[in-house]
Amino acid sequence: MARALGEAARRLTAQHGAAVLQGLSADELFTDLERQLETLDQMSAARSR
């Protein structure tokens, strides 16, 4: 269950135009991001051959 942002976090989010991602842990987010980047890297390497 997601916790509400504290006042300081709300200010920083608004100041930087950030988005709050709900339902993902940092481990899930970055593991998936790494997998996607590796796939793009492989596709790029295959095209340059």
Number of C-alpha atoms within 10 A of each C-alpha: 5 9 6 8 11 8 9 9 11 13 12 11 14 11 9 8 9 10 8 9 10 9 10 10 11 10 9 10 12 12 11 12 12 11 11 12 11 12 12 12 12 11 11 11 10 9 8 6 5
